[in-house]
């Protein structure tokens, strides 16, 4: 990035880490290393002066996701804010809930750069006022611990699995 930065309109580069999001060391085993916070720019980002809000329109670009190229060359797919909210709302309705009626605690282990991870893992829970428990990879023991610790009610894969219990431990079943 240092080699090409002068050739771009880029003004700032920030280094962050997954562990920057931790407010305390969790009681569940982490599937990643906790980085030294002095090596991250996160604290300066969250304590910086807030930008002036800019009016947005629902048809403004919200995300640019790239396909894997399974039917040809990979390509960028533009998603508007309206499209993303619509997707989250219709996924909620298709799951049998009204938008905002049952805020989920969603366990997310899908990559969020992937459209299913973004939609089902991030957008659906947030549009519904829910909480996201984000794992950077699948790990069975960490998943079970997170379900018990955070009261997870759903996870990040369609169709929406619901939780039930077997032998005192939560298990998934698809509904």
RAPEBEL-V35145 format. One record per helix or strand. SS is the DSSP state (H for helix, E for strand). FROM is the first residue (numbers start at 1). LEN is the number of residues. If there is no record, write none. Layout:
# RAPEBEL-V35145
SS_FROM_LEN + SS_FROM_LEN
This chain:
# RAPEBEL-V35145
H_5_3 + H_18_4 + H_37_3 + H_42_5 + E_61_6 + E_76_5 + H_81_14 + E_105_4 + H_115_13 + E_131_4 + H_140_11 + E_154_2 + E_161_6 + E_169_6
